[in-house]
Amino acid sequence: MYLLHNDYKISWVGKISTKMIADKELLKEVVTELVGSEAVDVAMYLRGKTKISEFIIAEELELEIHRTRFLLYKLLEHNVVTFVRKKDKIKGWYICYWDLKSNMLNQLKEKIDKEKIDKLLERLKREQENQFYLCKNACTRTDFDQAIQQNFKCPECGQLMALQDNQRTIEFLKQRIKDLQKNKGEA
C-alpha cells in the first residue's frame, strides 16, 4: 500500500521511493539547464498529469497566460513537453493541452553533459595551445596575438601585461571533464 504525499511515493513502512526523488531532481536539473529556473514550476506542475490546459497551468501557478505560454514554448523547443491543440466549440479559440515528456529527461541530460564536455575539451585545447597574458589588476586576459597588438599593455588600466601560468586552469579543466565523464558513466 502506498500513500502520496508532497510528490513522494511513501510505502506503508514510511520509506520514500528514491526513484521518485531522482526523477524530480533530474527534471529540475534538466529544465533549469535548458530553460531556466522559472520554468521548473511549470514542468513540476505537469509532472504526473496529462493534457493540462495552458489556462489551468497559468491559474494554478499564478502566472500571466502570456508568461505561461512563453515558458511552455521554451520547454517545447527543448523537447521537454508536447501539446495538442483543440478548438473551443463555443468561443472558436484554440486551446493547447500540455503533457510532460518525462521519458526524454535522461536523453536530454546526456545531451547537456555531452555539450558541456565538448565545450570544456575545446577550452582545454585552447589553454594548452596558447600563452595568455594578464595585467596585475586582472582586468583583461588575452592570448599572445592580442597582447602583441596592444604592446603588452592592458587596454583597461594601461598596466604592463605579464605571461600567465595557466597550469592550474588546465588541471581544473581536466578534472571537470573527468568528473562529467564519470557522472555520465553512472547515468
Backbone as JSON, one array per atom type, in Angstrom:
{
  "sequence": "MYLLHNDYKISWVGKISTKMIADKELLKEVVTELVGSEAVDVAMYLRGKTKISEFIIAEELELEIHRTRFLLYKLLEHNVVTFVRKKDKIKGWYICYWDLKSNMLNQLKEKIDKEKIDKLLERLKREQENQFYLCKNACTRTDFDQAIQQNFKCPECGQLMALQDNQRTIEFLKQRIKDLQKNKGEA",
  "N": [[0.84, -1.19, 0.0], [0.54, 2.2, -0.84], [1.02, 5.64, -0.12], [0.45, 8.95, -1.26], [2.35, 11.82, -0.89], [3.25, 15.12, -0.96], [4.38, 14.91, -3.59], [5.93, 12.63, -3.3], [6.31, 9.14, -3.24], [5.21, 7.14, -0.78], [5.77, 4.29, 1.05], [4.01, 1.8, 3.0], [5.65, 1.37, 5.16], [6.87, 3.74, 5.42], [9.01, 4.56, 3.84], [10.61, 6.62, 1.47], [10.29, 6.6, -1.98], [13.15, 6.25, -3.81], [13.44, 6.49, -6.54], [11.41, 8.23, -7.34], [12.27, 10.6, -6.13], [14.71, 10.93, -7.43], [13.82, 11.21, -10.09], [12.43, 13.63, -9.86], [14.48, 15.38, -9.14], [16.11, 15.13, -11.41], [14.4, 16.19, -13.36], [14.21, 18.87, -12.43], [16.91, 19.64, -12.7], [17.44, 19.3, -15.49], [15.5, 21.0, -16.7], [16.17, 23.47, -15.55], [18.73, 23.83, -16.59], [18.25, 23.89, -19.38], [16.13, 25.74, -19.88], [15.78, 27.48, -17.72], [15.39, 28.53, -14.27], [12.85, 29.52, -13.76], [11.05, 28.09, -15.29], [10.87, 25.66, -14.05], [8.8, 25.33, -12.16], [6.57, 25.16, -13.83], [7.11, 22.82, -15.29], [7.22, 21.0, -13.17], [4.62, 21.14, -12.3], [3.27, 19.93, -14.42], [4.13, 17.37, -14.16], [3.28, 14.03, -13.91], [0.72, 14.48, -14.77], [-1.76, 14.67, -17.39], [-2.59, 16.15, -20.53], [-3.13, 19.02, -19.86], [-4.63, 22.13, -19.71], [-3.33, 25.25, -20.87], [-4.39, 27.47, -19.66], [-5.25, 26.55, -17.19], [-2.81, 25.83, -16.08], [-1.58, 28.36, -15.91], [-3.36, 29.63, -14.14], [-3.22, 27.99, -11.81], [-0.51, 28.24, -11.12], [-0.33, 30.87, -10.74], [0.5, 32.67, -12.76], [0.87, 34.97, -15.5], [-0.97, 34.48, -18.51], [0.43, 34.88, -20.89], [3.09, 34.72, -20.09], [3.14, 32.1, -19.16], [2.62, 30.68, -21.54], [4.92, 31.42, -22.96], [6.95, 30.15, -21.42], [6.13, 27.48, -21.69], [6.43, 27.12, -24.47], [9.18, 27.46, -24.65], [10.01, 25.21, -23.24], [8.98, 23.32, -24.98], [10.6, 23.76, -27.24], [12.9, 22.47, -26.47], [12.12, 19.9, -26.32], [10.91, 18.95, -24.0], [8.29, 19.05, -23.3], [5.05, 18.31, -24.74], [2.26, 19.06, -26.89], [-1.3, 19.26, -27.6], [-3.49, 20.76, -29.81], [-6.66, 22.1, -29.61], [-9.84, 23.15, -30.83], [-11.99, 25.4, -29.28], [-15.38, 24.87, -29.02], [-17.39, 26.67, -28.38], [-16.33, 29.36, -28.09], [-14.62, 29.44, -30.25], [-11.89, 29.64, -30.14], [-8.5, 28.47, -30.14], [-7.2, 26.08, -27.96], [-4.48, 24.95, -26.09], [-3.36, 21.83, -24.92], [-1.26, 20.44, -22.61], [1.49, 18.15, -22.08], [3.97, 16.52, -20.1], [7.05, 15.28, -21.21], [8.39, 12.98, -19.81], [9.88, 10.76, -20.37], [11.95, 11.62, -21.94], [13.84, 12.86, -20.41], [16.27, 11.65, -19.47], [17.72, 11.35, -21.87], [17.95, 14.04, -22.61], [19.49, 15.0, -20.49], [21.86, 13.57, -20.94], [22.58, 14.73, -23.38], [23.01, 17.4, -22.61], [25.19, 17.05, -20.87], [27.08, 16.03, -22.67], [27.42, 18.23, -24.39], [28.53, 20.05, -22.56], [30.94, 18.75, -21.94], [32.15, 18.76, -24.49], [32.5, 21.55, -24.87], [34.24, 22.1, -22.75], [36.43, 20.52, -23.5], [37.19, 21.84, -25.82], [37.91, 24.31, -24.76], [40.02, 23.47, -23.11], [41.86, 22.6, -25.04], [42.43, 25.06, -26.25], [43.6, 26.4, -24.09], [45.89, 24.83, -23.71], [47.28, 25.16, -26.09], [47.94, 27.82, -26.34], [49.54, 30.87, -25.16], [48.87, 32.97, -22.46], [48.27, 36.34, -21.43], [48.22, 38.61, -18.71], [47.21, 41.46, -16.85], [48.42, 43.18, -13.85], [46.23, 43.91, -12.33], [44.33, 42.19, -13.13], [42.47, 42.82, -15.12], [42.14, 42.27, -17.87], [42.47, 39.37, -19.86], [44.42, 38.05, -22.28], [45.36, 36.39, -25.35], [48.56, 35.59, -26.88], [48.72, 36.82, -29.47], [46.83, 38.94, -29.35], [47.9, 40.35, -27.2], [50.37, 41.21, -28.2], [49.52, 42.95, -30.2], [48.53, 44.96, -28.64], [50.76, 45.97, -27.53], [51.56, 44.72, -25.2], [50.22, 45.99, -23.15], [47.63, 46.64, -20.88], [44.36, 47.13, -22.05], [42.42, 48.21, -20.44], [43.44, 49.33, -17.96], [46.02, 50.15, -18.54], [48.31, 49.03, -17.48], [51.32, 47.03, -17.55], [51.29, 43.91, -19.17], [51.71, 40.54, -18.1], [53.08, 37.27, -18.65], [50.89, 34.62, -18.07], [50.75, 31.85, -15.94], [49.06, 29.16, -16.83], [48.65, 26.64, -15.84], [47.21, 25.71, -13.62], [44.61, 26.27, -14.44], [44.4, 24.55, -16.61], [44.63, 22.07, -15.3], [42.33, 22.21, -13.71], [40.33, 22.2, -15.69], [40.77, 19.67, -16.84], [40.1, 18.05, -14.65], [37.42, 18.72, -14.29], [36.3, 17.79, -16.7], [36.84, 15.08, -16.4], [35.24, 14.53, -14.15], [32.66, 15.02, -15.19], [32.56, 13.07, -17.2], [32.71, 10.8, -15.64], [30.32, 11.0, -14.15], [28.57, 10.79, -16.29], [28.99, 8.19, -17.05], [27.86, 6.85, -14.9], [25.18, 7.34, -15.15]],
  "CA": [[0.0, 0.0, 0.0], [1.33, 3.41, -0.95], [0.36, 6.92, 0.07], [1.14, 10.03, -1.96], [2.5, 12.99, -0.05], [4.21, 16.09, -1.49], [5.02, 14.36, -4.78], [6.75, 11.48, -2.99], [5.58, 7.91, -3.05], [5.6, 6.64, 0.53], [5.22, 2.96, 1.29], [3.37, 1.64, 4.3], [6.65, 1.44, 6.22], [7.31, 5.12, 5.51], [10.19, 4.84, 3.03], [10.37, 7.43, 0.28], [10.82, 5.97, -3.18], [14.3, 7.0, -4.31], [13.24, 6.75, -7.96], [10.58, 9.45, -7.45], [13.11, 11.73, -5.79], [15.68, 11.07, -8.52], [13.11, 11.77, -11.25], [12.12, 15.02, -9.56], [15.75, 16.11, -9.21], [16.51, 15.13, -12.81], [13.53, 17.16, -14.02], [14.66, 20.2, -12.03], [18.23, 19.9, -13.27], [17.34, 19.43, -16.95], [14.72, 22.19, -17.04], [16.96, 24.64, -15.17], [19.85, 23.95, -17.53], [17.79, 24.19, -20.74], [15.21, 26.88, -20.0], [15.95, 28.41, -16.6], [14.71, 28.12, -13.05], [11.45, 29.95, -13.77], [10.25, 27.06, -15.95], [10.82, 24.45, -13.22], [7.46, 25.21, -11.59], [5.64, 24.71, -14.89], [7.41, 21.4, -15.56], [6.84, 20.22, -11.99], [3.15, 21.08, -12.28], [2.84, 18.97, -15.44], [4.62, 16.04, -13.78], [2.25, 13.09, -13.48], [-0.59, 14.88, -15.29], [-1.86, 14.62, -18.85], [-3.49, 17.07, -21.23], [-3.49, 20.13, -18.98], [-4.81, 23.38, -20.43], [-2.41, 26.32, -20.51], [-5.11, 28.38, -18.76], [-5.23, 25.93, -15.86], [-1.44, 25.96, -15.6], [-1.39, 29.77, -15.55], [-4.17, 29.92, -12.96], [-2.69, 27.25, -10.66], [0.81, 28.74, -10.76], [-0.49, 32.32, -10.59], [1.31, 33.33, -13.78], [0.1, 35.52, -16.61], [-1.09, 33.49, -19.59], [1.5, 35.11, -21.87], [4.33, 34.19, -19.5], [2.97, 30.65, -19.14], [2.82, 30.21, -22.92], [6.33, 31.6, -23.28], [7.71, 29.09, -20.76], [5.75, 26.22, -22.31], [7.06, 27.05, -25.79], [10.61, 27.25, -24.42], [10.13, 23.79, -22.9], [8.7, 22.59, -26.22], [11.8, 23.88, -28.08], [13.91, 21.51, -26.0], [11.51, 18.57, -26.33], [10.57, 18.55, -22.64], [6.83, 18.92, -23.27], [4.35, 18.18, -26.01], [0.9, 19.58, -26.73], [-2.34, 19.02, -28.58], [-4.28, 21.99, -29.95], [-8.07, 21.83, -29.93], [-10.66, 24.35, -30.99], [-13.12, 25.53, -28.36], [-16.59, 24.92, -29.85], [-18.23, 27.82, -28.03], [-15.67, 30.63, -28.4], [-13.91, 29.34, -31.51], [-10.46, 29.81, -29.91], [-7.7, 27.26, -29.99], [-6.64, 25.87, -26.62], [-3.43, 23.93, -26.09], [-3.32, 20.93, -23.77], [0.16, 20.12, -22.49], [1.97, 16.96, -21.38], [5.41, 16.44, -19.87], [7.67, 14.1, -21.83], [9.37, 12.55, -18.8], [10.74, 9.74, -20.95], [13.05, 12.29, -22.65], [14.73, 13.54, -19.47], [17.6, 11.04, -19.45], [18.38, 11.7, -23.12], [18.28, 15.46, -22.55], [20.6, 15.12, -19.53], [23.06, 13.1, -21.65], [22.9, 15.75, -24.38], [23.56, 18.54, -21.87], [26.53, 16.67, -20.4], [27.97, 15.92, -23.85], [27.73, 19.59, -24.82], [29.45, 20.62, -21.57], [32.23, 18.11, -22.13], [32.7, 19.27, -25.74], [32.96, 22.92, -24.64], [35.41, 22.05, -21.88], [37.54, 19.99, -24.3], [37.58, 22.93, -26.71], [38.63, 25.29, -23.92], [41.27, 22.83, -22.7], [42.75, 22.65, -26.2], [42.86, 26.46, -26.41], [44.51, 26.7, -22.98], [47.14, 24.1, -23.9], [47.96, 25.59, -27.31], [48.22, 29.25, -26.34], [50.07, 31.55, -23.99], [47.96, 34.06, -22.11], [48.87, 37.46, -20.71], [47.3, 39.18, -17.74], [47.79, 42.6, -16.14], [48.47, 42.99, -12.39], [44.88, 44.12, -11.77], [43.49, 41.13, -13.7], [41.39, 43.44, -15.9], [41.98, 41.61, -19.16], [43.29, 38.2, -20.14], [44.48, 37.94, -23.74], [46.36, 35.46, -25.87], [49.78, 36.25, -27.34], [48.46, 37.68, -30.63], [46.17, 40.17, -28.9], [48.84, 41.08, -26.33], [51.38, 41.88, -29.03], [48.84, 44.07, -30.88], [48.32, 46.02, -27.64], [52.08, 46.26, -26.97], [51.58, 44.11, -23.87], [49.63, 46.91, -22.17], [46.21, 46.36, -20.63], [43.5, 48.16, -22.64], [41.55, 48.76, -19.4], [44.13, 50.16, -16.98], [47.31, 50.61, -19.05], [49.41, 48.31, -16.84], [52.06, 46.07, -18.36], [50.75, 42.56, -19.04], [52.73, 39.52, -17.89], [52.69, 35.91, -19.03], [50.16, 33.92, -17.01], [50.92, 30.4, -15.87], [47.69, 28.63, -16.84], [48.69, 25.22, -15.5], [46.07, 25.43, -12.71], [43.4, 26.28, -15.28], [44.42, 23.3, -17.38], [44.33, 20.98, -14.35], [40.92, 22.35, -13.33], [39.53, 21.76, -16.83], [40.91, 18.22, -16.93], [39.33, 17.45, -13.55], [35.99, 18.94, -14.57], [35.96, 16.85, -17.78], [36.88, 13.74, -15.79], [34.04, 14.41, -13.29], [31.48, 14.92, -16.05], [32.59, 11.77, -17.86], [32.41, 9.82, -14.59], [28.88, 11.11, -13.9], [27.9, 10.31, -17.49], [29.1, 6.73, -17.0], [26.97, 6.36, -13.84], [23.76, 7.54, -15.53]],
  "C": [[0.88, 1.24, 0.0], [0.45, 4.63, -0.73], [1.14, 7.96, -0.73], [1.16, 11.24, -1.05], [3.58, 13.88, -0.63], [5.04, 15.52, -2.64], [5.96, 13.19, -4.5], [5.86, 10.28, -2.76], [6.09, 7.29, -1.74], [4.96, 5.28, 0.74], [4.65, 2.89, 2.7], [4.37, 1.64, 5.44], [7.28, 2.82, 6.3], [8.54, 5.45, 4.7], [9.79, 5.64, 1.79], [11.02, 6.74, -0.91], [11.96, 6.82, -3.73], [14.15, 7.32, -5.8], [12.44, 8.03, -8.16], [11.41, 10.7, -7.15], [14.11, 11.99, -6.91], [15.03, 11.67, -9.76], [12.82, 13.25, -11.06], [13.38, 15.88, -9.68], [16.25, 16.21, -10.65], [15.7, 16.15, -13.6], [13.97, 18.58, -13.7], [15.97, 20.57, -12.71], [18.15, 20.15, -14.77], [16.62, 20.72, -17.33], [15.51, 23.46, -16.7], [18.08, 24.89, -16.18], [19.37, 24.42, -18.91], [17.01, 25.5, -20.84], [15.41, 27.92, -18.91], [15.07, 27.99, -15.42], [13.23, 28.49, -13.02], [10.53, 28.87, -14.37], [10.11, 25.78, -15.12], [9.42, 24.25, -12.65], [6.45, 24.69, -12.6], [5.85, 23.23, -15.16], [6.99, 20.53, -14.38], [5.31, 20.1, -11.9], [2.64, 20.03, -13.26], [3.21, 17.52, -15.09], [3.47, 15.18, -13.27], [0.85, 13.42, -13.97], [-0.58, 14.76, -16.8], [-2.88, 15.63, -19.35], [-4.04, 18.17, -20.33], [-3.52, 21.42, -19.81], [-3.82, 24.43, -19.94], [-3.07, 27.33, -19.56], [-5.12, 27.86, -17.33], [-3.82, 26.05, -15.27], [-1.19, 27.38, -15.11], [-2.13, 30.1, -14.25], [-3.58, 29.26, -11.71], [-1.35, 27.81, -10.18], [0.83, 30.26, -10.57], [0.48, 33.09, -11.5], [0.38, 33.95, -14.81], [0.1, 34.51, -17.74], [0.02, 33.65, -20.62], [2.83, 34.54, -21.37], [4.29, 32.66, -19.49], [3.22, 30.08, -20.52], [4.28, 30.31, -23.32], [7.17, 30.46, -22.69], [7.4, 27.72, -21.38], [6.4, 26.06, -23.69], [8.57, 26.87, -25.68], [10.87, 25.78, -24.07], [9.91, 22.92, -24.14], [9.92, 22.62, -27.16], [12.83, 22.82, -27.74], [13.34, 20.1, -25.83], [11.2, 18.04, -24.93], [9.07, 18.33, -22.51], [6.3, 18.7, -24.68], [2.94, 18.74, -25.8], [0.0, 19.14, -27.87], [-3.17, 20.29, -28.61], [-5.69, 21.63, -30.37], [-8.84, 23.14, -29.98], [-11.82, 24.3, -30.01], [-14.38, 25.73, -29.2], [-17.44, 26.15, -29.58], [-17.59, 29.13, -28.48], [-14.95, 30.61, -29.74], [-12.41, 29.53, -31.38], [-9.79, 28.45, -29.87], [-7.1, 27.22, -28.58], [-5.62, 24.75, -26.72], [-3.48, 23.14, -24.79], [-1.94, 20.3, -23.73], [0.42, 18.86, -21.69], [3.48, 17.08, -21.19], [5.95, 15.17, -20.5], [8.78, 13.6, -20.9], [10.31, 11.47, -19.33], [11.96, 10.33, -21.67], [14.11, 12.85, -21.7], [16.14, 12.96, -19.46], [18.38, 11.38, -20.72], [18.81, 13.17, -23.13], [19.46, 15.7, -21.61], [21.91, 14.68, -20.19], [23.52, 14.13, -22.68], [23.56, 16.97, -23.73], [24.99, 18.24, -21.44], [27.52, 16.57, -21.55], [28.37, 17.3, -24.34], [28.71, 20.27, -23.86], [30.85, 20.06, -21.75], [32.9, 18.63, -23.4], [33.25, 20.69, -25.57], [34.21, 22.95, -23.77], [36.64, 21.51, -22.63], [38.09, 21.06, -25.24], [38.39, 23.98, -25.95], [39.98, 24.74, -23.48], [42.3, 22.89, -23.84], [43.31, 24.06, -26.39], [43.86, 26.83, -25.31], [45.87, 26.05, -23.18], [47.95, 24.63, -25.08], [48.37, 27.05, -27.32], [48.89, 29.7, -25.06], [49.14, 32.73, -23.73], [48.68, 35.09, -21.25], [47.79, 38.16, -19.9], [47.97, 40.37, -17.08], [47.74, 42.34, -14.63], [47.1, 43.11, -11.74], [43.88, 43.08, -12.26], [42.27, 41.71, -14.44], [41.08, 42.61, -17.14], [42.95, 40.44, -19.26], [43.27, 38.0, -21.65], [45.51, 36.9, -24.14], [47.53, 36.28, -26.45], [49.52, 37.23, -28.49], [47.81, 38.99, -30.24], [47.11, 41.01, -28.05], [49.87, 41.84, -27.15], [50.77, 43.07, -29.79], [48.66, 45.25, -29.93], [49.62, 46.41, -26.96], [52.21, 45.8, -25.52], [51.1, 45.06, -22.77], [48.14, 46.62, -22.08], [45.36, 47.48, -21.24], [42.59, 48.83, -21.6], [42.29, 49.77, -18.52], [45.5, 50.67, -17.43], [48.51, 49.93, -18.42], [50.07, 47.35, -17.83], [51.5, 44.67, -18.1], [51.89, 41.56, -18.94], [52.17, 38.16, -18.3], [52.03, 35.22, -17.83], [50.46, 32.43, -17.09], [49.51, 29.81, -15.76], [47.63, 27.14, -16.51], [47.53, 24.83, -14.57], [44.75, 25.39, -13.47], [43.29, 24.99, -16.06], [44.06, 22.12, -16.48], [42.86, 21.01, -13.94], [40.03, 21.83, -14.46], [39.59, 20.24, -17.0], [40.07, 17.52, -15.86], [37.84, 17.57, -13.8], [35.51, 17.98, -15.66], [35.88, 15.43, -17.22], [35.63, 13.51, -14.93], [32.78, 14.24, -14.12], [31.42, 13.57, -16.75], [32.26, 10.65, -16.87], [30.9, 9.81, -14.31], [28.08, 10.57, -15.07], [27.9, 8.79, -17.51], [28.18, 6.12, -15.97], [25.52, 6.42, -14.25], [23.22, 6.39, -16.32]]
}
